[in-house]
Amino acid sequence: MGQSLPLKTVETLTTTSFLFAGLGDETLLQDLDHLALVTEKLYSNRPVYTAFRPQDWLDYLYVVVEGGPVIMRSTPLDRVIAMTYPGGCFGMRNLPVGFGSVARSFPSLVEAYKTTDVIKVPVQTVQALYDQSETFRQRYMLLFELREKFQYHLLNCSTYPPQAVAALLRALIYQERSLGGLAVQPQAQSYCFDLPIDLIARACQLNHRTVEQVLKGLTKAGYIQTNKASESASDQVEVVDPEGLKEVYGATRDKVSWWPLK
């Protein structure tokens, strides 16, 4: 069950969320009944909802405040096709707002991979902001574009393990960069993600052992750093050479010298 947030909720939305950042002066948000905004804790490995059910729409847009990531898993391959971190939001393609009415797909499970704190914004508020605010409307449309491009990266990667993992990392980096200075990680020299091996394996359709070997190779080659110092930090992957990673992303089997299997 969600709990109503105090008046601070709007401030949280407009300072930590890409979609709502800087919109605190919008009359609609100032006059919003704060009881309409609900905070909820999503627990790991529990379904949030099934996306893209025919004629089935959500009542809320989910804004990720802390924790995560929240993932979408396609069927029947059980492949991860979307990841949402703090600062982002999910549920747009299941709201009858903007492109949501046409951006349909096969039923897919949405779940919090790790415990996640979210703010639920009613669809009526989202629709009103979409109609009244050009800034909000442009950002909202960008989120649709980023979802499509994330899947594009994954669908266009080969079965060659180094390229597959690099494709996922490039997809995440592109997602962060597209959100610009309003994202949790603005334009930066490095990008850090909570990215468990299991999540990489499901997104890239590789086995866990292969993913471990690719991460070791990327680390030795200087593209990433992984923190294995403590159990709690073992899932952190920091891309320290995002531009260099392009070489791996576009590599053929002859170009990745550090991968032993040709």
C-alpha positions in Angstrom: 0.0 0.0 0.0 1.2 3.5 -0.8 1.3 6.3 1.7 0.5 9.9 1.0 3.5 12.1 1.0 3.7 15.5 2.6 4.0 18.8 0.7 7.6 18.0 0.0 6.6 15.5 -2.7 6.4 18.2 -5.4 9.8 19.5 -4.5 11.2 15.9 -4.7 9.6 15.5 -8.1 10.9 18.8 -9.5 14.5 18.4 -8.2 15.2 14.7 -8.7 13.2 13.6 -11.7 14.2 14.3 -15.3 10.6 14.7 -16.5 9.5 17.2 -13.8 12.8 19.0 -13.1 12.4 22.8 -12.9 8.7 22.7 -13.3 7.9 23.7 -9.7 6.5 27.0 -10.9 3.9 25.4 -13.1 0.4 26.4 -11.8 -0.8 22.9 -12.2 1.8 21.5 -9.8 1.4 24.4 -7.4 -2.3 23.8 -7.2 -2.0 20.0 -7.2 -3.7 18.2 -4.3 -0.7 16.6 -2.7 -2.7 13.7 -1.5 -3.0 12.7 -5.1 0.7 12.0 -5.2 1.6 8.6 -3.6 4.9 7.2 -2.5 5.4 3.5 -2.7 8.2 1.0 -2.0 8.6 -1.6 -4.7 10.2 -4.8 -3.4 12.7 -6.9 -5.5 11.4 -9.7 -7.7 7.8 -8.8 -7.2 5.7 -7.8 -10.3 4.7 -4.2 -10.5 2.3 -4.7 -13.4 2.2 -6.5 -16.8 2.7 -4.0 -19.6 0.8 -3.8 -22.9 -2.2 -5.8 -22.0 -4.9 -5.1 -24.6 -7.1 -2.2 -23.6 -5.5 -2.1 -20.1 -4.2 1.2 -19.0 -2.3 2.3 -15.8 -3.7 4.9 -13.4 -0.2 6.3 -12.5 3.1 7.2 -14.0 5.9 5.8 -11.8 8.8 8.2 -11.0 11.9 6.4 -9.6 13.3 8.3 -6.6 15.8 5.9 -5.1 17.0 2.3 -5.5 16.3 0.1 -8.5 16.8 -0.5 -11.2 13.3 -1.3 -12.4 13.3 -3.6 -15.4 10.9 -4.8 -18.1 11.1 -8.5 -19.1 9.8 -9.7 -22.5 8.3 -13.1 -23.1 8.9 -15.8 -24.0 12.7 -15.3 -24.0 12.6 -13.7 -20.6 14.9 -11.0 -21.9 15.4 -7.6 -20.2 14.4 -4.9 -22.6 14.3 -1.8 -20.4 16.1 -0.5 -17.3 15.0 2.5 -15.2 17.3 4.1 -12.6 16.7 7.0 -10.2 15.8 10.2 -12.0 13.9 8.3 -14.6 10.3 7.1 -14.8 8.4 4.2 -16.3 4.8 3.4 -17.3 4.6 6.1 -20.1 3.8 3.4 -22.7 0.9 2.2 -20.7 -0.8 5.6 -20.2 -3.3 6.9 -22.8 -1.1 10.1 -23.1 0.8 11.1 -26.1 2.4 8.2 -27.9 1.1 5.8 -25.2 -2.0 5.1 -27.2 0.0 3.7 -30.1 3.3 2.5 -28.6 2.0 -1.0 -27.8 3.9 -4.3 -27.7 3.5 -7.9 -26.4 2.6 -8.3 -22.7 5.8 -7.8 -20.7 6.4 -8.1 -16.9 7.6 -4.9 -15.1 9.4 -5.5 -11.8 11.8 -3.9 -9.4 15.1 -5.8 -9.7 16.1 -4.3 -6.4 14.0 -2.4 -3.8 12.9 0.9 -5.3 11.2 4.0 -3.9 8.8 5.6 -6.4 6.3 8.5 -6.6 3.1 7.7 -8.4 1.7 10.6 -10.4 -2.0 10.3 -11.5 -2.6 10.0 -15.2 -4.9 13.1 -15.1 -1.9 15.2 -13.9 0.3 13.8 -16.6 -2.2 14.5 -19.3 -2.8 18.1 -18.0 1.0 18.8 -18.0 1.3 17.2 -21.4 -1.4 19.5 -22.7 -0.2 22.7 -21.0 3.6 22.5 -20.8 5.8 22.5 -23.9 8.9 21.5 -21.8 7.1 18.6 -20.2 5.7 17.5 -23.6 9.2 17.5 -25.2 10.7 15.5 -22.3 7.8 13.1 -22.3 8.3 12.4 -26.0 12.1 12.0 -25.5 11.4 9.2 -23.0 9.5 7.2 -25.6 12.4 7.7 -28.0 14.9 6.5 -25.4 12.9 3.3 -24.8 13.0 2.5 -28.5 16.7 3.3 -28.9 17.5 1.1 -25.8 15.9 -1.9 -27.5 17.6 -1.0 -30.7 21.0 -1.3 -29.1 20.1 -4.7 -27.7 18.5 -6.0 -30.9 21.4 -5.0 -33.0 24.2 -6.5 -30.9 25.7 -9.8 -32.1 26.1 -13.1 -30.2 29.8 -12.2 -29.8 30.0 -11.7 -26.0 32.3 -8.7 -25.8 30.1 -6.8 -28.3 26.9 -7.9 -26.6 27.9 -6.6 -23.2 29.4 -3.4 -24.8 26.0 -2.9 -26.5 24.2 -2.9 -23.2 26.7 -0.5 -21.6 26.4 1.8 -24.7 22.6 1.7 -24.4 22.8 2.7 -20.8 25.3 5.5 -21.5 23.2 6.8 -24.4 20.2 6.9 -22.1 22.1 8.9 -19.4 23.5 11.3 -21.9 20.2 11.9 -23.6 18.7 13.0 -20.3 21.5 15.7 -20.2 22.2 17.8 -17.1 18.8 16.8 -15.6 19.8 13.2 -15.2 21.4 11.6 -12.2 24.6 11.4 -14.2 25.0 14.4 -16.5 27.7 14.6 -19.2 30.6 12.9 -17.5 33.9 11.2 -18.0 32.6 8.0 -16.4 29.2 6.4 -15.7 28.4 4.2 -12.7 25.5 1.7 -12.8 24.1 -0.8 -10.4 24.3 -3.6 -12.9 24.3 -7.2 -11.5 25.8 -10.0 -13.6 22.4 -11.7 -13.7 20.9 -8.5 -15.2 23.6 -8.3 -17.9 23.1 -11.9 -18.7 19.3 -11.5 -19.1 19.7 -8.4 -21.3 22.4 -9.8 -23.5 21.2 -13.4 -23.6 24.5 -14.8 -22.3 25.3 -17.2 -19.4 26.6 -15.8 -16.2 30.1 -17.3 -16.5 30.5 -15.7 -19.9 29.4 -12.3 -18.5 32.0 -12.6 -15.7 34.8 -13.2 -18.2 33.7 -10.3 -20.4 33.7 -7.9 -17.4 37.2 -9.1 -16.4 38.4 -8.5 -19.9 36.8 -5.0 -20.1 38.4 -4.2 -16.7 41.9 -5.4 -17.8 41.5 -3.4 -21.0 40.7 -0.3 -19.0 37.1 0.3 -20.2 35.4 -0.3 -16.9 36.0 -0.7 -13.2 34.1 -3.1 -10.9 34.0 -2.8 -7.2 34.2 -6.2 -5.5 35.5 -4.9 -2.2 32.3 -5.6 -0.4 29.2 -7.6 -1.1 26.9 -4.6 -1.1 29.0 -2.9 -3.8 29.7 -6.0 -5.9 27.1 -5.0 -8.5 28.6 -1.6 -9.3 30.0 -1.2 -12.8 31.7 2.0 -13.7 32.4 2.8 -17.3 35.6 4.8 -17.2 36.3 5.0 -21.0 32.8 5.4 -22.6 34.3 6.7 -25.9 36.8 3.8 -26.1 33.9 1.4 -25.5 32.7 2.3 -29.0 35.5 0.2 -30.4 34.2 -2.9 -28.6 30.6 -2.1 -29.5 31.5 -2.0 -33.2 34.0 -4.8 -33.1 34.2 -7.9 -35.2 35.6 -11.1 -33.9 39.2 -10.2 -35.0 39.3 -6.8 -33.3 39.0 -7.7 -29.6 42.4 -9.0 -28.7 41.7 -9.6 -25.0 38.8 -12.0 -25.7 40.3 -15.6 -25.8 37.5 -17.2 -27.8 37.5 -16.5 -31.5 
